[in-house]
Amino acid sequence: MPTETNPGNPTTTGADAIDAAIAHGIDFDGTPIPPAKLELYHKVMALEANRQRSGVSNTMRSRIVRIGAKHIPQAKLDQLLADADFAPLKEKEIAFFYGGK
């Protein structure tokens, strides 16, 4: 069951929570997102939407590393990548995601 900040607010968990809040222009605490921030976000997302992609597997791996590093220890994530036949963590990924821990 999704977690809610209070009964009147949208859920704050899951990948879609941020997108829903942005679409409504309201932060999780109920405050409006400033128009300048929304405008910049939409400009950058439009640029990203038009970017040529290198392949689904590359994007999957990138998302796994970026998000997995927040939740999974380095050695375990590296093993999970290998088990799934993805390339292991690169030195720059280790430095970026695990360097300060």
C-alpha positions as CSV (number, residue, x, y, z in Angstrom):
1,M,0.0,0.0,0.0
2,P,1.4,3.4,-0.9
3,T,2.6,5.8,1.8
4,E,0.8,9.1,1.9
5,T,2.0,12.3,3.6
6,N,-1.5,13.0,4.7
7,P,-5.0,12.0,3.4
8,G,-5.3,14.9,1.0
9,N,-1.9,14.6,-0.6
10,P,-0.8,12.2,-3.4
11,T,1.5,9.3,-2.7
12,T,5.2,10.1,-2.2
13,T,6.5,6.6,-3.1
14,G,7.3,5.0,-6.4
15,A,8.7,6.2,-9.7
16,D,5.5,7.9,-10.8
17,A,5.1,10.0,-7.6
18,I,7.5,12.7,-8.8
19,D,5.9,12.9,-12.3
20,A,2.5,13.2,-10.8
21,A,3.6,16.0,-8.5
22,I,5.3,17.9,-11.3
23,A,2.2,17.5,-13.5
24,H,0.1,19.0,-10.7
25,G,2.7,21.7,-10.0
26,I,2.5,20.9,-6.3
27,D,5.4,19.6,-4.1
28,F,4.8,16.7,-1.6
29,D,4.4,19.2,1.2
30,G,1.5,20.9,-0.6
31,T,3.4,24.0,-1.7
32,P,3.3,25.1,-5.3
33,I,6.4,24.4,-7.4
34,P,7.6,27.8,-8.7
35,P,6.8,28.5,-12.4
36,A,10.5,29.1,-13.2
37,K,11.5,25.7,-11.9
38,L,8.7,24.0,-13.8
39,E,9.6,25.8,-17.0
40,L,13.2,24.9,-16.8
41,Y,12.3,21.3,-16.0
42,H,10.0,21.1,-19.0
43,K,12.7,22.6,-21.3
44,V,15.3,20.1,-20.2
45,M,12.9,17.2,-20.4
46,A,11.9,18.3,-24.0
47,L,15.6,18.2,-24.9
48,E,16.0,14.7,-23.4
49,A,12.9,13.5,-25.2
50,N,14.5,14.4,-28.5
51,R,17.9,12.7,-27.7
52,Q,18.8,9.7,-29.8
53,R,19.1,6.5,-27.7
54,S,21.9,4.0,-27.8
55,G,19.9,1.0,-26.9
56,V,17.5,-0.5,-24.3
57,S,20.1,-2.6,-22.6
58,N,22.4,0.4,-22.1
59,T,19.6,2.4,-20.7
60,M,18.5,-0.4,-18.4
61,R,22.0,-0.8,-17.1
62,S,22.4,2.9,-16.5
63,R,19.1,3.0,-14.5
64,I,20.1,-0.1,-12.5
65,V,23.4,1.5,-11.6
66,R,22.0,4.9,-10.8
67,I,19.1,3.7,-8.7
68,G,20.7,0.5,-7.4
69,A,23.7,2.4,-5.9
70,K,21.2,4.2,-3.6
71,H,20.0,0.9,-2.2
72,I,22.6,-1.9,-2.8
73,P,26.2,-2.1,-1.6
74,Q,28.9,-1.9,-4.3
75,A,30.0,-5.5,-4.2
76,K,26.5,-6.8,-4.3
77,L,25.4,-4.5,-7.2
78,D,28.5,-5.5,-9.1
79,Q,27.6,-9.2,-8.6
80,L,24.0,-8.6,-9.6
81,L,25.1,-6.9,-12.8
82,A,27.4,-9.8,-13.6
83,D,24.7,-12.4,-12.9
84,A,22.4,-10.6,-15.3
85,D,25.1,-10.4,-18.0
86,F,25.6,-6.7,-17.7
87,A,29.0,-5.0,-17.7
88,P,30.5,-4.6,-14.2
89,L,30.6,-1.3,-12.5
90,K,33.1,1.1,-14.1
91,E,35.7,2.9,-12.0
92,K,34.0,6.3,-12.7
93,E,30.7,4.8,-11.5
94,I,32.2,3.5,-8.4
95,A,33.9,6.8,-7.7
96,F,30.7,8.7,-8.3
97,F,28.2,6.6,-6.6
98,Y,30.3,5.0,-3.8
99,G,33.3,7.2,-3.5
100,G,32.0,9.3,-0.6
101,K,30.6,6.4,1.4
